[in-house]
Amino acid sequence: MSTINCIVVDDEPLAQRVVEKFAEDIPWLNLVCKCNNALEAMEVLSNQKIDLMFLDINMPKITGMNFLKSLKNPPLVIITTAYPEYALEGYELDVLDYLKKPFAFERFVKAVQKAQERLHKYVAEPQVQIVQEKQSTSSADNFIFVKSNKKTYKVGISDIYFIEALGDYVKINLVDKIIITYQSMKKIESLLPPSTFFRIHKSFIVSIPKIKAIEGNMVEIKDEKLPIGNNYKQQFLDFIEKYSVS
């Protein structure tokens, strides 16, 4: 999977940081520069190959829309703004997507997936896959290989906290990092030992040993609180009952 070079153009440091943080979790997305205004962005675009631009609308001196109209050969553009009334104008300028602030990581992923599909629409087959090694009799040696962005990671089963569905991708939350890979939840669930991992929601699989606490319809794990889906709740409670002390 080829790397997508992107920039964010926004006069708000917090908004810049949100895009930067989200981009860090996507291996094939490379944030080249954070620009405070259109003039800074213009200089970057004239000197570097940029595939994708996250563009705010309400900026001083030159608005995002006027800046976009001035570009002869703009990169793919994803509008990021708190003002939904500009959506129609944005689509008339052939923007790729429109993210209304504040936006969640899942929505961000969907938007950049569109960019990936537009830029690599002739790729014949997925470039990311999960390969399972024959498991050792010792559970400490159990692992899977996760291929992401032309790099294959050896992932220890015991290092996985939880797995989150992100459209056609899954986000594997590990002890020391996060890996996003092109795979279905059903497939990755089949690779994990059922005695250790449990699907608590259509979007979440958790490692039972890593659970800190369960409160109501939430599971606390790795400083996160994950929801327990209604369709999974009774099975999950029955599963953990055998570990409970009355």
C-alpha positions as CSV (number, residue, x, y, z in Angstrom):
1,M,0.0,0.0,0.0
2,S,1.6,3.3,-1.1
3,T,2.1,6.1,1.4
4,I,-0.3,9.1,1.1
5,N,1.4,12.4,1.8
6,C,-0.9,14.9,3.3
7,I,-1.0,18.4,4.9
8,V,-3.5,20.1,7.3
9,V,-4.4,23.7,6.8
10,D,-6.0,25.2,9.8
11,D,-5.4,28.2,12.0
12,E,-6.4,26.4,15.2
13,P,-3.5,24.4,16.9
14,L,-6.0,22.1,18.6
15,A,-7.6,21.2,15.2
16,Q,-4.2,20.6,13.7
17,R,-3.3,18.3,16.6
18,V,-6.5,16.2,16.1
19,V,-5.6,15.5,12.5
20,E,-1.9,14.8,13.5
21,K,-2.9,12.4,16.2
22,F,-5.4,10.5,14.0
23,A,-2.8,10.4,11.1
24,E,-0.3,8.8,13.4
25,D,-2.6,5.8,13.9
26,I,-2.8,5.1,10.1
27,P,0.5,3.6,8.8
28,W,0.0,4.6,5.2
29,L,-0.9,8.3,6.0
30,N,2.1,10.6,6.2
31,L,1.5,14.1,7.6
32,V,4.1,16.2,5.9
33,C,3.3,19.6,7.4
34,K,0.8,21.5,9.6
35,C,0.0,24.9,8.0
36,N,-1.5,27.8,9.9
37,N,-2.9,29.5,6.8
38,A,-3.4,29.4,3.0
39,L,-0.1,31.2,2.3
40,E,1.9,28.6,4.2
41,A,0.0,25.8,2.4
42,M,0.7,27.4,-1.0
43,E,4.4,27.2,-0.4
44,V,4.3,23.6,0.7
45,L,2.2,22.6,-2.3
46,S,4.6,24.3,-4.7
47,N,7.6,22.5,-3.3
48,Q,6.5,19.1,-2.3
49,K,4.3,16.3,-3.7
50,I,1.1,16.3,-1.6
51,D,-1.7,13.8,-2.3
52,L,-4.2,15.0,0.2
53,M,-5.1,18.2,2.0
54,F,-7.2,18.6,5.2
55,L,-8.6,22.1,4.7
56,D,-10.4,24.4,7.2
57,I,-12.8,27.0,5.8
58,N,-12.9,29.8,8.3
59,M,-9.3,31.2,8.3
60,P,-8.0,34.8,8.3
61,K,-6.9,36.7,5.2
62,I,-7.8,33.9,2.7
63,T,-10.6,31.5,3.4
64,G,-10.3,27.8,2.7
65,M,-12.8,28.0,-0.1
66,N,-11.1,31.0,-1.8
67,F,-7.7,29.2,-1.4
68,L,-9.1,26.0,-3.0
69,K,-10.6,28.0,-5.9
70,S,-7.2,29.6,-6.6
71,L,-5.4,26.3,-7.0
72,K,-4.9,25.1,-10.6
73,N,-4.0,21.5,-9.7
74,P,-5.1,20.9,-6.1
75,P,-4.5,17.6,-4.3
76,L,-7.5,15.7,-3.0
77,V,-9.3,17.8,-0.4
78,I,-11.1,16.9,2.8
79,I,-12.9,19.9,4.3
80,T,-12.7,20.1,8.1
81,T,-14.9,22.8,9.6
82,A,-17.5,23.6,12.2
83,Y,-19.8,25.2,9.7
84,P,-22.0,22.7,7.8
85,E,-23.5,25.4,5.6
86,Y,-20.4,25.3,3.4
87,A,-20.9,21.6,2.5
88,L,-22.7,22.2,-0.8
89,E,-20.1,24.7,-2.1
90,G,-17.4,22.3,-1.1
91,Y,-18.9,19.5,-3.1
92,E,-19.3,21.8,-6.1
93,L,-15.5,22.2,-5.9
94,D,-15.1,18.4,-6.0
95,V,-13.8,18.0,-2.5
96,L,-13.4,14.4,-1.5
97,D,-15.3,14.5,1.8
98,Y,-16.5,16.9,4.5
99,L,-15.7,16.4,8.2
100,K,-17.8,18.5,10.6
101,K,-15.8,19.4,13.7
102,P,-15.5,17.7,16.2
103,F,-15.2,14.5,14.3
104,A,-14.3,11.0,15.6
105,F,-11.5,8.8,14.5
106,E,-13.8,6.4,12.8
107,R,-15.2,9.1,10.6
108,F,-11.7,10.3,9.8
109,V,-10.8,6.8,8.7
110,K,-13.7,6.6,6.4
111,A,-12.7,9.9,4.8
112,V,-9.1,8.9,4.2
113,Q,-10.2,5.5,2.9
114,K,-11.9,7.5,0.1
115,A,-8.6,9.1,-0.7
116,Q,-6.9,5.8,-0.7
117,E,-9.5,4.4,-3.1
118,R,-9.3,7.4,-5.4
119,L,-5.5,7.3,-5.5
120,H,-5.1,3.5,-5.8
121,K,-8.3,2.5,-7.5
122,Y,-6.4,0.1,-9.8
123,V,-4.9,-2.0,-7.1
124,A,-5.9,-5.6,-8.0
125,E,-6.0,-7.0,-4.5
126,P,-5.7,-6.0,-0.8
127,Q,-2.1,-5.3,0.2
128,V,-2.7,-6.1,3.8
129,Q,-3.4,-9.4,5.3
130,I,-3.0,-11.4,8.5
131,V,-1.1,-14.6,8.5
132,Q,-1.3,-17.0,11.5
133,E,1.7,-19.0,12.6
134,K,1.2,-22.5,13.9
135,Q,0.6,-22.0,17.5
136,S,3.1,-23.4,20.1
137,T,1.9,-25.5,22.9
138,S,3.1,-22.7,25.2
139,S,0.6,-19.9,25.3
140,A,3.4,-17.4,25.8
141,D,4.7,-18.2,22.4
142,N,1.4,-17.7,20.5
143,F,1.5,-14.9,18.0
144,I,0.2,-13.8,14.6
145,F,1.8,-11.9,11.8
146,V,0.0,-8.7,10.8
147,K,1.0,-7.1,7.5
148,S,0.4,-3.4,7.2
149,N,1.8,-0.8,4.8
150,K,4.3,-3.3,3.2
151,K,5.7,-4.2,6.7
152,T,4.9,-7.4,8.5
153,Y,4.6,-7.1,12.3
154,K,5.0,-10.1,14.6
155,V,2.2,-9.6,17.2
156,G,2.2,-11.6,20.4
157,I,-1.3,-12.7,21.5
158,S,-0.5,-11.6,25.0
159,D,0.3,-8.1,23.8
160,I,-3.2,-7.4,22.4
161,Y,-5.5,-5.3,24.6
162,F,-8.5,-5.0,22.3
163,I,-9.4,-4.9,18.6
164,E,-11.7,-2.3,17.1
165,A,-13.6,-2.4,13.7
166,L,-13.0,0.6,11.4
167,G,-15.1,-0.1,8.3
168,D,-13.0,-2.5,6.1
169,Y,-10.1,-2.2,8.5
170,V,-9.4,-3.3,12.1
171,K,-7.4,-1.4,14.7
172,I,-5.3,-3.6,16.9
173,N,-4.5,-1.9,20.2
174,L,-1.2,-3.3,21.6
175,V,0.9,-2.7,24.7
176,D,3.2,-0.4,22.9
177,K,1.6,0.6,19.6
178,I,-1.5,0.5,17.4
179,I,-1.6,-1.3,14.1
180,I,-4.3,-0.7,11.5
181,T,-4.8,-3.5,8.9
182,Y,-7.2,-4.3,6.1
183,Q,-9.1,-7.2,7.5
184,S,-12.6,-8.2,8.7
185,M,-13.5,-8.6,12.4
186,K,-14.8,-12.1,11.6
187,K,-11.5,-13.2,10.2
188,I,-9.3,-11.8,12.9
189,E,-11.7,-13.2,15.6
190,S,-11.1,-16.7,14.1
191,L,-7.4,-16.3,14.6
192,L,-7.6,-15.5,18.3
193,P,-7.9,-18.1,21.1
194,P,-11.5,-18.1,22.2
195,S,-10.5,-18.9,25.8
196,T,-8.7,-15.5,26.0
197,F,-10.6,-13.2,23.6
198,F,-14.3,-12.3,23.6
199,R,-16.4,-10.2,21.2
200,I,-18.3,-7.7,23.4
201,H,-19.7,-5.6,20.6
202,K,-20.0,-5.7,16.8
203,S,-17.0,-3.3,16.8
204,F,-14.9,-4.6,19.7
205,I,-13.0,-7.8,20.7
206,V,-11.3,-7.6,24.1
207,S,-8.6,-9.6,25.8
208,I,-10.1,-11.1,28.9
209,P,-6.8,-10.9,31.0
210,K,-6.4,-7.2,30.1
211,I,-9.8,-6.2,31.5
212,K,-9.5,-3.8,34.4
213,A,-13.2,-3.6,35.4
214,I,-16.8,-4.1,34.2
215,E,-19.4,-1.5,35.1
216,G,-22.9,-1.6,33.7
217,N,-22.6,-1.8,29.9
218,M,-19.0,-0.8,29.8
219,V,-15.7,-2.6,29.9
220,E,-12.6,-0.7,31.2
221,I,-9.4,-1.7,29.4
222,K,-6.2,0.2,28.7
223,D,-7.6,3.5,29.9
224,E,-10.6,3.1,27.6
225,K,-14.2,2.4,28.3
226,L,-15.7,0.1,25.6
227,P,-19.5,-0.6,25.2
228,I,-21.0,-4.0,25.6
229,G,-23.5,-4.6,22.8
230,N,-27.0,-5.8,23.8
231,N,-26.6,-8.8,21.5
232,Y,-23.4,-9.8,23.2
233,K,-24.1,-8.9,26.8
234,Q,-25.6,-12.1,28.2
235,Q,-23.0,-14.4,26.5
236,F,-20.2,-12.2,27.8
237,L,-21.6,-12.2,31.4
238,D,-22.0,-16.0,31.3
239,F,-18.4,-16.2,30.1
240,I,-16.9,-14.2,32.9
241,E,-19.1,-15.8,35.5
242,K,-16.8,-18.8,35.8
243,Y,-14.0,-16.4,36.9
244,S,-16.1,-14.5,39.4
245,V,-15.8,-14.8,43.2
246,S,-19.1,-14.4,45.0
